Amino acid sequence: MRILVLGGDGYLGWPTALHLSSRGHDVAVVDNFARREYDLEMGVDSIVPIAGLQRRCDVWREVSGIEVPCYVGDLVDPDFTHRVIREFRPDTVVHFAEQRSAPYSMIDQKHAVYTQVNNVVNTLNVLYAIAEIDPSIHLVKLGTMGEYGTPNIDIEEGFLEVTHKGRTDILPFPKQPHSFYHLSKVHDTHNITFACRVWGLRSTDLHQGVVYGQETPETAQHPELATRLDYDGVFGTVINRFCAQAVVGHPITVYGKGGQTRGMLDIRDTLACVELACLNPADQGEYRVFNQFTESFSVLDVAHMVVEAFSGSPEIVHLDSPRVEKDEHYYNAIHTKFLDLGLQPHLMSAETLASIMEVIAQFKDRVDPRAFEATVNWRHTTNHLPTSGTLLPR
C-alpha cells in the first residue's frame, strides 16, 4: 500500500511512518516543521534530542534499506497539497499534520485563530485534493476523544441512535469540546463527513485518547530515529509530564481534584491502530469513527501510578485548574472497533511507566522545571507567556 503520512516529523507521525515502512508499505512523509517552531516560540524542547527530518530519513535508509521520501511544505497552501498527492499517488493519506495542543490554542486570540486556520484549512485542502485527483484515496484522520467532552451518558463511537417524538435516526454523537483546538477537530469532523456524503470520499476518523510513551521497535534501532518527548505545560501530555516531574524530583502537579478521566493508550498501540485502519478501509462514500484508546484513568489515578512505578517518593500536589472543566464526572466511552479488528493492546503497567522514566533519566539535564508551570488559563482571553521568539506567520 502507498501511504502518505502528513505531519511525518511529529511525535506520532514519525514513528507511524517508520512502523508502516517496516511493515512493507511504500511511505512518504510531509511536514512544514511548525512543531519545531513552536519549541522556539515557547522556549522549550523535547527531552529526547531529535534529528532533522532528512537526517532521520537517511538513517532509516541506512538501518532498514528502505527509502522514505520527504515533502517539505505547508498544507495550508492548496497548490503544494495538490502537488504532493498528485506526485505520490497514495492509496491512503494518514493525517497527523495539525497543531495539537489545547493550551496553545487558548493562549490568546492570535493562537486560537492560528490553530483553527492551520487545522481546518489544511484538512479542507487535503479533502479537495483527494476529491479532484483520486476520490478512492482513503483518508485516515487523527481526531480526538476531546471532541465528545464529558457527557453524562456513555460515549459511542461517533454516532448515536436517537428517538425523538416517535421517530428514530442515527446521528453524530453530540460534541462538547473543551478548547479551540478541540473545536478545530470538530470542524474537521463536519467537513470530512460532508465530503464523504457529497463527493463520495471515504474516511476513518480516529478519535484518539491521550498517548504516552516514546520508544517503538523502529525508533529504538538508532538514536537518530528517536521521536520527541514533550513534558511542558503547553505540549506535554499528562503521563509524560508526570514521569518527567518524578525523574527530576519535582512535585507531580495535579489540576484540581484530579478526577478528570480520559481515555489513554501506549504509543505502540497508536501505530497498530493506524495500520489496522489502513488495512481495513472505509467503503467509498463512508465516513466512520473509531475511538482510539485502550484504557481510561483519572488524572489522579495516573499520578499515583507514576509514584508507585518510580523508585523514589514523589510528592503529589494539587493546583487550581487553569482549565474550565468538571473536576469529577461520569466517563464511559465505547472502544470496540479496533479490538474487533484484532488490536492487542499494551496496557499501562509499572514496567511501562518505569521504561518512560528510564528514557527521561538519560536526558534529565534537558528538563527545565519552569516549563512544568500551567501558564495558560482558559478564563483569560490573553495569557502573557515568556517566549523566546515569534511564530504565527499566517
C-alpha positions in Angstrom: 0.0 0.0 0.0 1.2 3.5 -0.8 0.7 5.7 2.3 1.3 9.4 2.7 1.9 10.5 6.3 1.1 14.2 6.8 2.9 15.6 9.8 5.5 12.9 9.5 8.1 14.8 11.5 5.9 14.9 14.7 5.7 12.9 17.9 3.3 10.4 16.4 3.8 11.0 12.7 7.4 10.0 12.6 7.1 6.6 14.4 4.0 5.9 12.4 5.9 6.4 9.2 8.7 4.1 10.3 6.2 1.4 11.5 4.3 1.4 8.2 7.5 1.4 6.3 8.9 -1.5 8.3 5.6 -3.4 7.6 6.3 -3.3 3.8 4.2 -0.2 2.8 5.6 2.5 0.5 5.6 5.5 2.7 6.3 9.2 2.2 6.2 12.0 4.7 5.0 15.6 4.6 5.9 18.3 7.1 6.5 22.1 7.4 8.4 21.9 10.7 5.8 24.1 12.5 6.1 21.8 15.6 9.8 22.6 15.9 9.0 26.3 15.5 6.6 26.0 18.5 9.5 24.9 20.6 11.4 28.0 19.6 8.4 30.2 20.4 7.8 28.6 23.8 11.5 28.4 24.7 11.3 24.7 25.5 12.5 21.5 23.7 11.9 17.8 23.6 13.5 15.9 26.5 14.9 13.4 23.9 17.0 15.2 21.3 15.7 14.7 17.8 17.5 14.7 14.5 16.3 16.8 11.5 13.8 15.1 9.2 16.1 14.5 6.3 18.7 13.0 8.6 16.1 10.8 10.2 15.1 9.5 6.7 18.8 9.0 5.8 19.4 7.0 9.0 16.3 4.9 8.4 17.6 4.1 4.9 20.9 3.0 6.4 19.3 0.9 9.1 16.5 -0.7 7.1 17.5 -0.3 3.4 14.1 1.5 2.8 13.7 4.9 1.3 11.1 7.3 2.8 10.8 10.4 0.6 10.2 13.8 2.3 8.0 16.6 1.1 8.6 19.9 2.8 5.8 22.4 2.6 2.6 23.8 4.2 -0.7 22.0 3.6 -2.5 25.4 4.1 -1.1 26.1 0.6 -3.5 24.3 -1.8 -1.0 24.2 -4.7 1.5 22.3 -2.5 -1.1 19.9 -1.2 -2.4 19.1 -4.6 1.2 18.6 -6.0 2.2 16.2 -3.2 -0.9 14.0 -3.6 -0.6 14.1 -7.4 3.1 13.2 -7.4 3.0 10.4 -4.7 -0.4 9.0 -5.7 -1.2 7.4 -2.3 -3.7 4.7 -1.6 -4.1 6.1 1.9 -3.4 9.5 3.5 -2.7 9.4 7.2 -3.3 12.9 8.5 -1.4 14.0 11.7 -0.5 17.5 10.4 -2.3 19.7 12.9 -1.5 22.0 15.8 -2.4 19.5 18.6 -2.1 21.4 21.9 -5.3 22.6 23.7 -3.3 25.0 25.9 -1.5 26.5 22.9 -4.9 27.2 21.3 -6.0 29.0 24.4 -3.1 31.4 24.8 -4.8 34.3 23.1 -6.8 35.3 20.1 -3.8 35.0 17.7 -3.1 31.4 18.8 -6.8 30.4 18.7 -7.1 31.8 15.1 -3.8 30.3 14.0 -4.9 26.9 15.4 -8.2 26.9 13.6 -6.9 28.2 10.3 -4.0 25.8 10.3 -6.0 22.8 11.2 -9.3 23.4 9.4 -7.9 24.9 6.2 -5.2 22.3 5.7 -7.7 19.5 6.1 -10.1 21.2 3.6 -7.2 21.4 1.2 -6.5 17.7 1.6 -10.2 16.9 1.0 -10.2 18.9 -2.2 -7.0 17.4 -3.4 -8.3 13.8 -2.8 -11.7 14.7 -4.5 -10.0 16.2 -7.6 -7.1 13.8 -8.0 -8.4 10.4 -6.8 -11.6 10.0 -4.7 -10.7 6.4 -4.0 -7.9 7.5 -1.6 -8.7 6.5 2.0 -8.3 9.4 4.4 -7.2 8.2 7.9 -7.6 11.4 10.0 -6.4 11.9 13.6 -9.2 13.3 15.6 -9.5 13.4 19.4 -11.7 12.0 22.1 -11.9 15.6 23.3 -14.5 16.3 20.7 -17.0 14.5 22.9 -16.3 16.3 26.1 -17.6 14.5 29.2 -21.3 13.9 28.8 -23.3 12.2 31.5 -24.1 9.3 29.1 -22.0 6.6 27.5 -19.9 7.8 24.6 -20.5 5.8 21.5 -18.1 5.5 18.5 -19.0 8.6 16.6 -22.8 8.1 16.3 -25.8 7.8 18.5 -29.2 6.3 17.8 -31.8 9.0 18.8 -35.5 8.6 19.2 -37.4 11.9 19.2 -41.1 12.4 19.1 -41.7 8.8 17.8 -39.0 8.9 15.1 -35.5 7.3 15.2 -32.3 8.2 13.4 -28.6 7.6 13.7 -26.9 10.9 14.3 -23.4 12.2 15.0 -22.7 12.0 18.7 -23.1 15.4 20.3 -19.9 17.4 20.6 -18.8 19.3 23.7 -15.2 20.3 23.1 -13.1 22.0 25.8 -10.7 24.2 23.8 -10.3 26.0 20.5 -8.0 23.1 19.5 -10.7 20.6 20.2 -13.2 22.8 18.3 -10.9 22.7 15.3 -11.2 18.9 15.3 -15.0 19.2 15.5 -14.9 21.4 12.4 -12.7 18.8 10.7 -15.2 16.1 11.5 -18.1 18.1 10.0 -16.1 18.9 6.9 -14.9 15.3 6.3 -18.4 14.0 6.9 -19.8 16.4 4.3 -17.1 15.5 1.8 -17.9 11.8 2.2 -21.6 12.4 1.8 -21.4 14.8 -1.1 -18.3 13.8 -3.0 -18.3 10.1 -2.2 -14.9 10.2 -0.4 -14.1 7.7 2.3 -12.5 8.4 5.6 -11.8 6.9 9.0 -11.7 9.4 11.8 -9.5 8.3 14.7 -10.9 9.8 17.9 -7.7 9.3 19.9 -7.1 9.4 23.6 -4.0 10.6 25.5 -0.9 8.9 24.1 2.1 8.1 26.4 5.5 6.6 25.7 8.4 7.4 23.4 10.1 4.3 22.2 8.8 2.0 19.4 10.6 -1.1 17.9 11.6 1.1 14.9 12.8 4.2 16.8 14.8 2.1 19.2 17.1 0.9 16.3 19.2 4.1 16.3 19.4 7.2 18.5 18.7 9.5 15.5 15.5 7.7 14.8 14.0 8.8 18.2 10.8 10.7 18.3 10.2 13.6 20.6 9.1 13.5 24.2 7.3 16.6 25.5 6.9 17.5 29.2 6.0 21.1 29.4 2.7 22.6 30.5 1.7 23.5 26.9 2.6 20.5 24.8 3.4 17.8 27.4 0.7 15.2 27.7 -0.2 14.3 31.3 1.6 10.9 31.7 4.8 12.0 30.1 4.7 15.2 32.2 4.2 13.3 35.4 7.0 10.9 34.6 9.4 13.8 33.9 8.4 15.5 37.2 9.2 12.4 39.1 12.6 11.9 37.5 13.8 15.4 38.2 12.4 15.5 41.7 9.6 18.0 41.1 6.2 17.5 42.7 3.7 15.9 40.5 1.2 18.6 39.8 -2.5 17.6 39.5 -5.0 20.1 38.4 -8.0 20.4 40.8 -9.0 17.2 42.5 -7.7 15.1 39.6 -11.0 13.5 38.9 -10.9 14.3 35.2 -11.0 11.0 33.4 -9.5 10.4 29.9 -9.0 7.5 27.5 -5.3 6.7 27.1 -3.1 4.4 25.0 0.5 3.4 24.5 2.3 4.9 21.6 2.8 1.4 20.1 -1.0 0.9 20.1 -1.3 4.2 18.1 0.9 2.7 15.4 -1.1 -0.6 15.4 -4.4 1.2 15.2 -3.3 3.4 12.3 -2.2 0.4 10.3 -5.4 -1.5 11.1 -7.4 1.4 9.8 -5.3 1.5 6.6 -5.6 -2.2 6.0 -9.4 -2.2 6.6 -10.5 0.9 4.8 -13.9 2.6 4.9 -16.2 1.9 1.9 -16.5 4.5 -0.8 -18.8 7.3 0.4 -18.4 6.2 4.0 -17.4 8.3 7.0 -16.7 6.3 10.1 -15.3 6.9 13.6 -13.1 4.6 15.6 -12.5 5.6 19.3 -8.7 5.0 19.6 -7.8 4.3 23.2 -7.3 1.2 25.3 -8.0 2.2 29.0 -9.5 5.1 31.0 -7.9 6.6 34.0 -8.4 9.7 36.1 -5.6 12.2 36.3 -5.1 11.4 40.0 -5.0 7.7 39.3 -2.2 8.3 36.8 -0.3 10.4 39.4 -0.5 7.6 41.9 0.6 5.0 39.3 3.7 7.1 38.5 4.5 7.4 42.2 4.3 3.6 42.6 6.4 3.0 39.5 9.2 5.4 40.5 12.0 4.3 42.8 11.8 7.5 44.8 8.8 9.0 46.6 7.5 11.9 44.5 5.1 14.3 46.2 1.6 14.9 44.6 0.4 18.4 44.9 -3.0 19.8 43.8 -3.1 23.1 41.9 -6.1 25.3 40.9 -7.1 24.1 37.5 -6.3 26.5 34.7 -9.0 24.8 32.5 -12.8 25.2 32.6 -13.9 21.6 33.0 -15.7 19.4 35.6 -13.4 18.3 38.4 -15.1 14.9 38.6 -17.5 13.4 36.0 -19.0 10.3 34.5 -16.9 8.8 31.7 -17.6 5.6 29.9 -16.5 5.6 26.2 -17.0 2.6 23.9 -13.9 1.4 22.1 -14.6 -1.9 20.5 -13.9 -1.4 16.7 -10.2 -1.8 16.9 -10.4 -4.7 19.2 -12.8 -6.3 16.7 -10.1 -5.8 14.0 -7.5 -7.6 16.2 -5.8 -4.9 18.2 -3.8 -6.5 21.1 -3.3 -3.6 23.5 -0.2 -2.7 25.5 -1.9 -1.9 28.8 -0.4 0.6 31.3 1.8 -1.0 33.9 4.5 -0.1 36.3 7.0 -1.5 33.9 5.7 0.7 31.1 5.9 3.8 33.2 9.4 2.8 34.5 10.6 2.5 30.9 9.4 6.0 30.1 11.2 7.3 33.2 14.4 5.5 32.2 14.4 7.3 28.9 13.8 10.6 30.6 16.6 9.9 33.1 19.1 9.7 30.2 18.3 13.3 29.3 17.1 14.8 32.5 19.6 17.7 32.2 17.4 18.9 29.3 14.4 19.3 31.6 13.6 22.9 32.7 11.4 22.6 35.7 9.9 26.1 34.9 8.3 24.5 31.8 6.0 22.4 34.1 4.0 25.5 35.1 0.4 25.8 33.9 0.9 29.2 32.2 -2.3 29.2 30.1 -5.6 29.9 31.8 -8.8 29.2 29.9 -10.6 32.1 31.7 -8.3 34.7 30.2 -8.6 35.9 26.6 -4.9 36.8 26.7 -2.2 34.9 28.5 1.3 36.5 28.8 3.9 33.8 28.3 7.6 34.1 28.4 8.6 33.4 24.9 12.0 33.3 23.1 10.8 34.1 19.6 7.9 34.7 17.3 5.8 32.4 15.1 2.4 32.6 13.6 3.5 33.9 10.1 -0.1 33.3 8.9 
